[in-house]
Amino acid sequence: MKERLLAGEVAVPFHLNETKQIVCYAATMITSEGFWQKENPLNYALPLFLLQLMLIVVVTRLFIFILKPIRQPRVISELMGGIILGPSVLGKSEVFANVIFPPRGKILIETMANVGIVYFMFLVGVGMDATSLRRIGSKAVAIAVVGMILPFTIGSLFSVYLIKFDGESERSTASILFIGSILSVAAFPVLARILAELKLINSELGRIALSSALVNDLISCVLLVLSINLVERNDEASLSLLSTFLATGGFVVFNIFLVRPGILWMIRTTPEGEEFSDLYMCIILSGVMISGLITDFIGTHAVLGAFIFGMTIPNGPIGLSIVERLEDFITLLLLPLFFASNGLKTDLGLLKGFYTWAILIILVILACIGKIIGTIAAAFYYQISVRDGAALGLLMNTKGVIEIIVISVGKDQKVLTSESFASLMLITVLMTAVIVPGMSFIYKPSRGVIPYKRRTIQMSYRESEFRVLVCIHTPRNVPTMISLLDASNPSNKSPICIYLLHLTELSGHASALLILHNHTKKPDQAAYNKTLAQTEHIVNAFQNYEQEASYVSVQPSSVISPYSTMHEDVCNLAHEKRVAFIIVPFHKNQTVDGEMESTNISFRTVNLNILSKAPCSVGILVDRGLSMCSHPAPDQKSHNVAVLFFGGPHDREALSYAWRMLERPEINLTVMRFVHGEEVMLHHSDPNPDESKLLTEKTDKETQKKLDERFINWFRTDHEDDDSVVYVEKMVNNGEQTVSAIRSIYDIHDLFIIGRGQGNKSPLTAGLTDWSECHELGAIGDLLASSDFAATASVLIVQQYVGEGMEEDVLETKQEEP
């Protein structure tokens, strides 16, 4: 068919009359006999493929490094790597193209890339909870569908206007479906990575976005099937389409009622804690290929069969075992190969002229705006703010694997030409690339939220729920942590809500995750590795405590994240749940001989970051054992808790926490307040010639001293008739006398609660900071946590969160409570 252009009509890159070259491939030329035989190894398939794979990996990793500061998803880096190696940049050189990426060399790349995408979609299915499909509410479905209408309409109109059809109605309809679906759907796997990197995956916005993206992906699979069948069938299009859908439904039923029970049988026959046999793994991995083969025969696509088979795998040990064995190889090697292979087919040089680029930019902008407007409309109906609706709409513009597959299939089926293929690839890159910068501009979690000022123990109402975020690294700290929480006096008037967080280093996962744990354990969820066994042990211990104790609720979850960013997950959860106190374990544990040794130095990095970024008060627990039962026997001995009070906001927070414990009848509290014996020396301790600075420091000290006096007086008045409270003032002049006073009571107490310190030098701690190993504990905290004080007393070092407007009115607010 010859193409005719009317006068004044501009040629644009969407044409359908395209020819393909024939490539001859010698099946016997796989490996060469070597360079020394005067042969060029690049004339053979395997050496050429290895060189291509190495170049793709190197260039892709380079782009990942370059784009990391602006937090672009990896799919962008992988596509850009292929575009750079393809005809758009380096491929313009005929020497480079003919030597490194000749036509005969693309056959193996395409084959391996498609194998990689089949197994990647299998892993995506394994990582999804099939039961989550039943939990998708009407909100997610409405947002997904309404958000698709405008961009699909825009894409369809542009396709009708831009594409020059050859007269076949099936092909025109398929083209409309291709372009409309590419512009309107969202990529679930890529969106999950973006949300994890933005630390939004566990937020309400993230949950809605993931559910809506899942609906979008299911719709895109239907559109993919429709498009393929409309292209491949002519006279019998309706009948073949119906046959395809019925066969696909039968495949789904076969997986649910035959394949899944077989896999559950494999789990039951594998002893708990042992790895699954190689035979079982071989059967499952072969099942991926068989599933892909079946769906390809049906007339859909191999990735759909792999995805459905992956969703058939039950959540738990077998799924985690598969992910650990495959994920690195698939996501780090074969998946970049798939995206790069599509980049290699993208020739941006075909997009010529200002008009073409203007049309593409307008299309991207209109599609993005259409998605955002549609999402805002649906979100507004469900009383979601306009800003959150806009952020949700921007997230729903994420493109990824399914969209690339649709574009690739469109080109293979000659629905899209090389020009239109390049255009759609560019649209995919642009629409995904704007998401993270756009989210940074649009979505501010702190906006629109009523400021939560009660982020400290001291500011919390005494007759309200006390929210605590407990961080655990290993099961070793669980008993003492539970005892400490139980000693915090959960009651009918002030119940304790515990947000449990098991912190685990990122290993074998594509992105950081925050996983919520159900209270009921399924029979097919046995622990098979150390990490999962630890998580189950920790969660079970806290859930048992919840059942035995009164007025205690536990919400367990686990974080899988790099140590360098783990504090972000902790702080984000603390902010979202509005907790008043975060408790983290000290990075050292006591050995049998009483020495304190470090378990993992990275734990200290996490603690330091939490102390500096936390949106509430923080406590570091030095664990030396602490046993406090929820229901002590009548003859059980009492427990002695001591507060060392030097003054300042952190010490007031420490005393506030100890105050909560006094409702427990078996708790005896000793408050030892340290007072400088020669207060007149405070006025001459710093001979600083800067009078204004000296005056400011003096004013701050006087303000803090007044707050201390009022707080101590309030405490003593409230407990003047309480025999379980002992208040002692110690007159000391230097650090040596302070240490001596602490040693006099150290052996008779089970728990010490102290403030972290104000960060400035004090005569009361003179000389102690010179030998401090862990400055995050403060001078006294470091002393009590050292091996020199090896004993049975645990130590809780408290840092108070001081927000704007909180410090001045704290006492007035508390004293006005009934």
C-alpha positions in Angstrom: 0.0 0.0 0.0 1.4 3.4 -1.0 1.0 6.2 1.4 -0.5 9.4 0.2 -0.2 12.7 2.0 -2.6 15.6 1.4 -1.4 19.1 0.9 -0.2 20.6 4.1 -0.4 17.3 6.0 2.6 16.5 8.2 4.1 13.0 8.3 4.3 11.7 11.8 6.0 8.5 13.1 2.9 6.2 13.3 2.8 4.2 10.0 2.1 0.6 9.3 3.7 -0.2 6.0 7.1 -1.6 7.1 9.4 -4.3 5.8 11.7 -6.5 7.8 15.1 -7.8 6.7 15.8 -11.6 6.6 18.5 -12.7 9.0 20.4 -15.9 8.3 21.6 -17.7 11.5 24.1 -20.5 11.5 23.0 -23.0 14.2 26.4 -24.7 14.3 28.4 -21.5 15.0 27.9 -21.5 18.8 31.5 -21.4 20.2 34.7 -20.6 18.5 37.9 -22.6 18.4 39.8 -19.7 19.9 41.7 -16.5 19.0 44.9 -18.5 18.4 43.2 -20.4 15.5 42.9 -17.0 13.8 39.2 -16.9 14.2 37.1 -13.9 15.4 35.2 -15.1 18.5 32.5 -12.5 17.8 31.5 -14.4 14.7 30.1 -17.0 17.0 26.9 -16.8 19.1 28.1 -17.5 22.6 31.1 -15.2 22.8 29.1 -12.4 21.1 26.2 -12.9 23.6 28.5 -12.8 26.6 30.1 -9.5 25.3 26.7 -8.0 24.8 25.5 -9.1 28.2 28.6 -7.6 29.8 28.1 -4.3 28.0 24.4 -4.1 28.9 25.1 -4.8 32.6 27.9 -2.3 32.8 26.0 0.5 31.1 22.8 -0.3 33.1 24.7 -0.2 36.4 26.3 3.1 35.3 22.9 4.7 34.8 21.7 3.3 38.1 24.6 5.1 39.8 24.0 8.3 37.9 20.2 8.4 38.5 20.3 7.2 42.1 20.5 10.8 43.6 17.2 11.7 41.9 15.7 8.3 43.0 14.7 7.1 39.6 13.4 3.5 39.4 15.7 0.9 38.0 13.5 0.4 34.9 14.5 3.9 33.7 18.2 3.1 34.1 17.8 -0.3 32.3 15.8 1.3 29.4 18.3 4.1 29.1 21.2 1.6 29.0 19.6 -0.1 26.0 18.8 3.2 24.3 22.5 4.3 24.6 23.7 1.0 23.2 21.1 1.0 20.4 20.7 3.0 17.2 19.9 6.2 19.1 23.5 6.8 20.2 26.3 4.2 19.9 24.4 2.2 17.3 24.7 5.0 14.9 28.2 3.9 14.3 28.0 1.1 11.7 31.2 -0.4 13.0 29.8 -0.7 16.6 26.4 -1.9 15.4 27.8 -4.6 13.0 30.5 -5.9 15.4 28.7 -5.7 18.8 25.0 -5.9 17.9 24.7 -7.4 14.4 21.2 -8.6 13.4 22.2 -12.3 13.9 23.3 -11.5 17.5 19.9 -10.1 18.5 18.2 -13.5 18.3 19.9 -14.9 21.4 19.4 -11.6 23.3 15.7 -11.6 22.5 15.3 -15.2 23.6 17.2 -14.8 26.9 15.4 -11.5 27.6 12.0 -13.2 27.2 13.0 -16.1 29.4 14.1 -13.5 32.0 10.7 -11.6 31.8 8.8 -14.9 32.1 10.6 -15.8 35.3 10.4 -12.2 36.6 6.6 -12.2 36.3 6.6 -15.6 38.1 8.5 -13.9 40.9 6.0 -11.0 40.9 3.2 -13.6 41.3 5.1 -15.4 44.1 5.5 -12.2 46.0 1.8 -11.3 45.8 -0.7 -12.7 48.2 -3.5 -14.3 46.2 -5.9 -13.6 49.0 -5.2 -9.8 48.5 -7.4 -10.0 45.4 -10.4 -10.7 47.7 -9.4 -7.8 49.9 -9.4 -5.2 47.1 -12.2 -2.9 48.0 -14.5 -0.8 45.9 -12.4 2.2 46.6 -9.3 0.8 44.8 -11.4 -0.5 41.9 -13.2 2.8 41.5 -9.9 4.8 41.6 -8.3 2.4 39.1 -11.2 2.4 36.6 -12.1 6.0 36.8 -8.5 7.0 36.6 -8.1 5.0 33.4 -11.0 6.6 31.5 -9.4 10.0 30.6 -5.9 8.7 29.6 -7.4 5.8 27.6 -9.7 8.3 25.8 -6.8 10.6 25.1 -4.6 7.8 23.9 -7.4 6.5 21.6 -8.0 9.9 20.1 -4.3 10.4 19.5 -4.0 7.0 17.9 -6.9 7.6 15.5 -5.5 11.0 14.6 -1.8 9.9 14.2 -1.8 6.4 12.9 -2.2 5.8 9.2 -4.2 2.5 8.9 -4.2 0.1 6.1 -7.9 -0.4 6.1 -8.1 -3.4 8.4 -10.6 -2.6 11.1 -9.1 -5.3 13.4 -5.7 -3.7 13.2 -7.1 -0.2 13.8 -9.0 -1.4 16.9 -5.9 -3.2 18.1 -3.8 -0.1 17.7 -6.3 1.9 19.7 -6.2 -0.7 22.5 -2.4 -0.8 22.5 -1.9 2.9 22.8 -4.9 3.5 25.1 -3.8 0.8 27.5 -0.2 1.9 27.6 -1.2 5.4 28.6 -3.9 4.4 31.1 -2.6 1.5 33.2 -0.1 1.4 36.0 2.7 -1.1 36.6 2.3 -2.9 40.0 5.9 -4.2 40.4 7.6 -0.9 39.6 5.1 1.0 41.7 5.8 -1.3 44.7 9.5 -0.4 44.3 8.9 3.3 44.1 6.6 3.3 47.1 9.2 1.3 49.1 11.9 3.8 48.1 9.6 6.7 49.1 8.8 4.9 52.4 5.1 5.0 51.6 4.4 1.3 51.1 2.8 0.9 54.5 0.9 4.2 54.4 -2.8 4.5 53.6 -1.9 6.2 50.3 0.5 3.4 49.4 -2.0 0.7 50.1 -4.6 2.3 47.9 -2.0 2.9 45.2 -0.9 -0.8 45.2 -4.5 -2.1 45.2 -5.4 0.2 42.3 -2.3 -0.7 40.4 -3.1 -4.4 40.8 -6.5 -3.8 39.3 -4.9 -1.8 36.5 -2.5 -4.7 35.8 -5.3 -7.2 35.6 -7.2 -4.9 33.2 -4.0 -4.4 31.1 -3.7 -8.2 30.9 -7.2 -8.4 29.5 -6.4 -5.6 27.0 -3.2 -7.4 26.0 -5.2 -10.6 25.2 -7.7 -8.5 23.3 -5.0 -6.7 21.3 -3.2 -9.9 20.4 -6.3 -11.7 19.3 -7.6 -8.7 17.2 -4.3 -8.6 15.4 -3.8 -12.3 14.8 -7.4 -13.2 13.8 -9.5 -11.9 10.9 -12.8 -13.6 10.0 -13.1 -15.6 13.2 -12.0 -12.8 15.6 -15.0 -13.1 18.0 -15.0 -16.9 18.2 -11.2 -17.0 18.7 -11.4 -14.3 21.3 -14.0 -16.2 23.3 -12.0 -19.4 23.0 -8.9 -17.6 24.4 -10.7 -16.2 27.4 -12.4 -19.5 28.2 -9.1 -21.4 27.9 -7.4 -18.8 30.1 -10.1 -19.2 32.7 -9.7 -23.0 32.5 -5.9 -22.5 33.1 -6.7 -20.4 36.2 -9.1 -23.0 37.6 -6.5 -25.8 36.9 -3.9 -23.9 38.9 -6.3 -23.3 41.8 -7.7 -26.8 42.2 -4.9 -29.0 41.1 -1.5 -27.2 41.1 -1.9 -25.3 44.5 -3.0 -28.5 46.4 0.1 -30.2 45.0 2.4 -27.5 46.2 0.7 -27.6 49.6 1.5 -31.3 49.7 5.2 -30.5 49.0 5.1 -28.1 52.0 3.5 -30.7 54.3 6.0 -33.4 53.4 9.0 -31.1 54.1 10.0 -31.1 57.8 9.7 -27.7 59.4 13.0 -25.8 59.4 14.5 -27.8 56.5 15.0 -26.6 53.0 12.9 -27.9 50.2 14.4 -30.7 48.1 16.0 -30.1 44.7 13.3 -32.3 43.2 10.5 -29.9 44.4 12.4 -26.9 43.2 13.0 -28.5 39.8 9.3 -29.3 39.5 8.3 -25.7 40.4 10.8 -24.1 38.0 9.8 -26.4 35.2 6.2 -25.5 36.0 7.0 -21.9 35.1 8.1 -22.9 31.6 5.1 -25.3 31.2 2.7 -22.5 32.2 4.3 -20.1 29.8 4.1 -22.7 27.1 0.4 -23.3 27.8 -0.7 -19.7 27.7 1.4 -19.1 24.6 -0.5 -22.0 22.9 -3.8 -20.5 24.2 -3.0 -17.3 22.4 -2.2 -14.9 25.2 1.4 -14.5 26.3 3.9 -16.6 28.2 4.2 -14.0 31.0 0.6 -14.3 31.9 1.0 -18.1 32.5 4.1 -17.5 34.6 2.3 -14.8 36.6 -0.7 -17.0 37.3 1.5 -19.9 38.3 3.4 -17.6 40.6 0.2 -16.5 42.4 -0.6 -20.2 42.9 2.5 -20.6 45.1 1.4 -20.2 48.8 2.9 -17.4 50.9 5.5 -18.7 53.3 8.7 -20.7 53.3 8.4 -22.2 49.8 7.8 -18.8 48.2 10.7 -17.2 50.1 13.0 -20.1 49.2 12.1 -19.6 45.5 12.7 -15.8 45.7 16.1 -16.2 47.5 17.3 -18.7 44.9 16.1 -16.8 41.8 15.7 -13.1 42.5 19.3 -11.9 42.3 20.0 -13.8 39.0 16.7 -12.7 37.4 16.4 -9.1 38.6 20.1 -8.2 38.3 21.0 -10.0 35.1 18.1 -11.2 32.9 15.5 -8.4 33.7 18.0 -5.6 32.6 18.5 -7.7 29.5 14.8 -7.5 28.7 14.6 -3.8 29.2 17.9 -3.2 27.4 16.8 -5.3 24.4 13.8 -3.1 24.0 16.0 -0.1 24.3 18.2 -1.6 21.5 15.2 -1.6 19.2 14.4 2.0 20.0 15.7 4.5 17.5 15.0 8.0 18.7 16.5 9.3 15.5 13.3 8.4 13.7 11.5 11.1 15.7 12.3 14.1 13.5 11.0 17.6 13.6 9.6 19.9 16.2 6.0 18.8 15.4 6.7 15.2 16.3 8.3 16.0 19.6 5.6 18.5 20.5 2.9 15.9 19.9 4.7 13.4 22.1 5.2 15.9 24.9 1.6 17.0 24.7 0.5 13.4 24.7 2.5 12.7 27.9 1.3 15.8 29.6 -2.4 15.2 28.7 -2.2 11.5 29.7 -0.6 12.4 33.1 -3.1 15.2 33.7 -6.0 12.9 32.6 -4.9 10.2 35.0 -4.5 12.7 37.9 -7.9 14.4 37.2 -9.7 11.0 37.0 -8.0 9.8 40.2 -8.8 13.0 42.1 -12.4 12.7 41.1 -12.6 9.2 42.4 -10.6 10.0 45.5 -12.8 13.0 46.2 -15.9 10.8 46.3 -14.1 8.7 49.0 -13.3 11.8 51.0 -9.5 11.8 50.1 -7.9 15.2 50.0 -7.1 16.8 46.7 -3.4 16.7 47.4 -3.4 13.1 48.3 -5.6 12.4 45.2 -3.1 14.2 43.0 -0.2 12.2 44.5 -2.2 9.0 44.0 -2.9 10.0 40.3 0.8 10.7 39.8 1.7 7.3 41.2 -0.8 5.6 38.9 1.2 6.9 35.9 3.9 4.4 36.7 4.9 2.3 33.7 6.9 -0.9 33.7 7.0 -4.6 32.7 3.5 -5.1 31.4 3.6 -1.9 29.4 6.9 -2.7 27.8 5.6 -6.2 26.9 2.5 -4.6 25.3 4.7 -2.3 23.3 7.0 -5.1 22.3 4.1 -7.3 21.2 2.7 -4.4 19.3 5.9 -4.1 17.3 6.3 -7.9 16.8 2.7 -8.1 15.5 3.3 -5.1 13.2 0.7 -3.0 14.9 3.4 -0.5 15.7 6.2 0.6 13.4 9.7 1.4 14.5 8.8 5.0 14.7 5.7 4.4 16.8 7.6 1.9 18.9 10.3 4.5 19.7 7.6 7.1 20.5 5.8 4.8 23.0 9.1 3.8 24.6 9.9 7.4 25.1 6.5 8.1 26.5 6.9 5.2 28.9 10.3 6.6 30.1 9.0 10.2 30.5 5.8 9.2 32.4 7.7 7.1 34.8 10.6 9.5 35.3 8.4 12.4 36.5 6.8 10.4 39.3 9.5 10.7 42.1 10.2 14.4 41.5 6.5 15.0 41.2 5.8 13.2 44.4 8.4 15.3 46.2 6.7 18.4 45.0 3.0 17.3 45.5 3.0 15.0 48.4 4.0 16.3 51.8 2.9 13.8 54.5 3.1 16.5 57.2 0.7 18.8 55.3 -2.9 18.7 56.1 -2.3 16.7 59.2 -3.2 18.2 62.6 0.0 18.6 64.5 0.4 15.9 67.1 2.2 17.5 70.0 1.8 14.7 72.5 4.9 12.9 71.3 6.5 12.5 74.7 5.7 10.6 77.8 5.5 13.8 79.8 3.0 15.3 77.5 0.8 12.2 77.1 -2.5 12.2 79.0 -2.3 10.0 82.0 -5.8 8.6 81.2 -5.4 7.9 77.5 -3.8 5.2 75.3 -0.1 5.0 75.6 1.5 4.2 72.2 4.9 2.7 72.1 7.0 1.6 69.1 9.2 -1.3 70.1 12.2 -2.2 67.9 13.8 -5.7 68.1 16.8 -7.0 66.2 17.2 -10.5 67.8 15.0 -12.6 70.1 17.5 -12.2 72.9 16.0 -8.8 73.8 12.4 -9.9 73.9 12.0 -11.0 77.5 13.5 -7.8 79.0 11.5 -5.7 76.5 8.2 -7.4 77.5 9.0 -7.0 81.2 9.8 -3.3 80.7 6.5 -2.8 78.9 4.5 -4.7 81.5 6.1 -2.6 84.2 4.8 0.4 82.4 1.4 -0.3 84.0 -1.2 -1.0 81.3 -4.5 -0.2 82.8 -8.2 0.4 81.9 -7.7 4.1 82.0 -4.3 4.0 80.1 -4.0 0.9 77.9 -0.8 0.3 76.1 -0.7 -0.1 72.3 2.5 -1.8 71.2 3.7 -1.4 67.6 6.3 -4.2 67.3 8.9 -3.8 64.6 11.4 -6.6 63.8 14.4 -4.9 62.1 16.1 -7.1 59.5 18.9 -6.2 57.1 18.0 -6.0 53.5 19.2 -9.2 51.8 17.8 -10.9 48.7 15.1 -8.4 48.1 14.8 -5.8 45.3 13.6 -3.0 47.6 13.0 -2.3 51.2 9.8 -3.7 52.6 7.6 -3.2 55.6 5.5 -6.4 56.3 2.5 -6.6 58.5 2.0 -9.9 60.4 -1.4 -11.4 60.9 -2.3 -12.6 64.4 -3.1 -16.1 63.1 -0.4 -18.2 61.6 -1.4 -20.3 58.6 -0.5 -24.0 58.6 1.6 -23.6 55.4 3.7 -20.8 56.9 6.4 -22.8 58.7 9.8 -21.2 59.3 12.5 -22.4 57.0 15.4 -20.0 57.6 16.9 -18.2 60.4 15.4 -14.8 59.7 11.8 -16.1 59.3 12.3 -18.2 62.4 13.4 -15.2 64.4 10.5 -13.1 63.2 8.0 -15.8 64.2 9.6 -16.3 67.6 9.5 -12.5 68.3 5.9 -12.1 67.1 4.7 -15.1 68.9 6.3 -14.0 72.2 4.6 -10.6 72.0 1.2 -12.1 70.9 1.4 -14.5 73.9 2.0 -11.5 76.2 -1.0 -9.7 74.6 -3.2 -12.7 75.4 -2.0 -13.1 79.0 -1.9 -9.4 79.9 -4.8 -7.0 80.3 -5.2 -3.7 78.5 -2.4 -4.5 76.0 -2.7 -4.6 72.2 0.1 -5.6 69.9 0.5 -4.8 66.2 3.5 -6.7 64.8 5.4 -5.9 61.6 8.9 -6.3 60.3 11.2 -4.1 58.3 13.5 -5.4 55.7 15.8 -2.5 54.8 19.5 -1.5 54.6 20.9 -0.4 58.0 21.7 3.0 56.5 18.0 3.8 55.8 16.3 1.6 58.4 15.7 4.6 60.7 13.4 6.1 58.0 11.0 3.1 58.3 11.0 3.4 62.1 10.5 7.1 62.1 7.8 7.0 59.4 5.8 4.4 61.3 6.2 6.3 64.6 4.9 9.4 62.8 2.0 7.6 61.1 0.9 5.8 64.3 1.5 8.9 66.5 3.4 7.0 69.1 4.9 8.8 72.2 7.9 6.6 72.8 10.3 4.5 70.7 12.3 1.8 72.5 15.4 0.4 70.8 17.9 -2.2 72.1 21.5 -1.2 72.9 24.0 -2.6 70.4 25.9 -4.4 73.1 24.8 -7.4 75.2 26.2 -8.8 78.5 28.3 -11.9 78.3 28.5 -14.7 80.9 31.5 -13.1 82.5 29.8 -9.7 82.8 31.5 -8.0 79.9 29.6 -5.9 77.4 30.3 -6.9 73.9 29.0 -5.5 70.6 26.6 -7.8 68.7 26.4 -5.8 65.5 28.0 -2.3 65.1 25.3 -1.5 62.5 22.7 -1.5 65.3 24.5 1.5 66.8 24.2 3.3 63.5 20.5 2.7 63.4 20.1 3.9 67.0 22.1 7.1 66.3 19.9 7.8 63.3 16.7 7.2 65.2 17.9 9.5 68.0 18.5 12.3 65.5 15.4 11.9 63.3 12.7 10.5 65.7 9.4 12.4 65.8 8.9 11.4 69.5 10.8 10.5 72.6 13.3 7.6 72.3 14.6 5.1 74.9 17.7 2.9 74.5 17.5 -0.3 76.6 20.7 -1.8 77.9 19.6 -5.4 78.5 20.9 -7.2 81.5 17.7 -9.1 82.2 14.5 -7.9 83.8 11.8 -10.2 85.1 8.5 -8.6 86.0 5.4 -10.8 85.7 2.0 -9.6 84.7 0.4 -11.3 87.7 2.9 -11.7 90.5 2.3 -14.1 93.3 1.6 -12.7 96.8 5.0 -13.9 98.1 6.9 -12.6 95.1 9.6 -10.0 95.9 9.2 -6.4 94.8 11.2 -4.8 92.1 13.3 -1.7 92.7 13.5 0.9 90.0 15.8 3.9 90.3 15.8 7.3 88.5 19.0 9.4 88.5 17.9 13.0 88.1 20.4 15.6 87.1 18.0 18.1 85.5 16.9 18.9 82.0 14.2 17.8 79.6 15.6 14.2 79.2 15.7 13.6 82.9 12.1 14.9 83.3 11.1 12.5 80.6 12.8 9.6 82.4 11.0 10.5 85.6 7.7 10.7 83.7 8.2 7.1 82.5 9.1 5.9 85.9 5.9 7.7 87.2 3.8 5.4 85.0 5.2 2.3 86.8 4.1 3.5 90.3 0.6 2.1 89.9 2.1 -1.4 90.0 2.0 -2.5 93.6 5.3 -4.5 93.3 7.3 -1.5 92.1 9.4 0.5 94.5 10.8 3.7 93.0 13.9 5.6 94.2 14.5 9.0 92.8 18.0 10.3 93.4 18.4 13.9 92.5 22.0 15.2 92.2 22.6 18.8 93.3 25.8 20.7 92.9 27.2 21.6 96.3 28.8 24.8 95.3 26.2 26.4 93.0 28.1 29.7 93.2 30.7 28.1 91.0 28.2 27.9 88.1 28.5 31.6 87.6 32.3 31.4 87.2 32.7 28.0 85.5 33.0 29.4 82.0 35.2 32.6 81.7 33.8 33.5 78.3 34.4 37.1 77.4 31.3 37.1 75.1 28.7 38.6 77.6 25.7 38.1 75.3 26.4 34.4 74.9 27.0 34.0 78.6 23.8 35.7 79.4 21.9 33.5 77.0 23.4 30.3 78.5 22.6 31.6 82.0 19.0 32.3 81.0 18.6 28.9 79.5 20.0 27.2 82.6 17.7 29.2 84.8 14.7 28.3 82.7 15.5 24.6 82.8 16.2 24.8 86.6 12.8 26.3 87.2 11.1 23.6 85.1 13.0 21.0 87.1 11.9 22.5 90.4 8.3 22.6 89.4 8.3 19.1 88.0 10.1 17.6 91.1 7.7 19.5 93.5 4.7 18.2 91.6 6.0 14.7 91.7 6.8 14.9 95.5 3.4 16.4 96.2 1.6 13.7 94.3 3.5 10.9 96.2 4.1 12.4 99.6 2.1 9.6 101.3 3.4 6.8 99.0 5.6 4.3 100.9 6.9 2.8 97.6 8.6 6.1 96.6 11.9 7.2 98.1 13.2 10.7 97.2 16.9 11.4 97.9 19.0 14.5 97.1 22.7 14.0 96.8 25.0 16.9 97.2 28.0 16.3 94.9 30.8 18.6 93.6 32.4 16.5 90.8 32.1 13.3 88.7 33.9 11.2 91.2 31.4 11.9 93.9 28.6 11.3 91.5 30.0 7.8 90.6 30.4 7.0 94.3 26.8 7.9 95.0 25.5 5.8 92.1 27.6 2.8 93.2 26.0 3.0 96.7 22.6 2.0 95.3 23.5 0.1 92.2 23.4 -3.5 93.6 19.9 -3.1 95.1 18.0 -2.1 91.9 16.7 -4.0 89.0 16.3 -1.1 86.6 17.9 2.3 86.2 16.0 5.0 84.2 18.1 8.1 83.3 18.0 11.0 80.9 20.4 11.1 78.0 21.9 14.4 79.2 21.7 17.9 77.9 24.9 17.7 75.8 26.8 20.3 77.8 29.5 19.9 80.4 28.4 19.9 84.0 30.5 19.8 87.2 28.4 16.8 88.3 29.8 14.7 85.4 33.2 16.3 85.2 35.8 13.8 83.9 33.2 11.1 82.9 32.9 12.2 79.3 36.6 11.8 78.7 36.3 8.0 78.8 32.9 7.7 77.1 32.7 5.0 74.4 29.0 5.6 73.4 28.2 9.3 73.5 24.7 8.7 72.4 23.9 7.4 75.9 25.2 10.5 77.7 27.9 10.5 80.4 25.9 8.7 83.0 24.3 6.3 80.6 27.6 5.3 79.1 28.9 4.7 82.6 26.1 2.4 83.6 26.3 0.5 80.3 30.0 -0.1 80.6 31.6 -3.3 81.7 32.8 -1.5 84.9 29.2 -1.7 86.2 28.6 -5.3 85.2 25.7 -6.4 87.3 22.1 -7.5 86.9 20.5 -4.1 86.5 19.2 -3.1 83.1 19.4 0.6 82.1 16.9 2.7 80.1 18.4 5.9 78.6 15.7 8.3 77.6 15.8 11.2 75.2 12.8 13.6 75.2 11.4 14.9 72.0 11.1 18.7 72.3 8.9 20.2 69.6 7.8 23.7 68.9 5.5 25.0 71.7 5.8 21.9 73.8 8.4 22.7 76.5 6.9 25.9 77.9 3.3 24.6 78.6 4.0 21.0 79.4 3.6 21.3 83.2 0.5 23.5 82.9 -1.2 21.0 80.6 -0.4 18.0 82.7 -1.5 19.7 86.0 -4.8 20.7 84.5 -5.7 17.0 83.9 -8.4 15.6 86.2 
